[in-house]
Amino acid sequence: MPSFFNTWLPFIYLYGVGGLFFLGGMIIIRKAKGIDMRLKRHRFWWKVLIFGFFYFMIMHALLIIVALYW
């Protein structure tokens, strides 16, 4: 079985550091008024971005688990 450093550490790095950049980008979008939360389509795409990040993170984790224990 691969070690923690070969499986979960890259995952933590990818979604930890990548998540910080994602969060920074989302903050910049809000501060630059690039999104108007009063508009329904803007709220929709805001939610799509957040959902997409967590969706890929969860799918990646599940695939790692399947690869390790299958």
Secondary structure, DSSP 8 states (H G I E B T S, - for coil): ---HHHHHHHHHHHHHHHHHHHHHHHHHHHHTT---TTSHHHHHHHHHHHHHHHHHHHHHHHHHHHHHH-
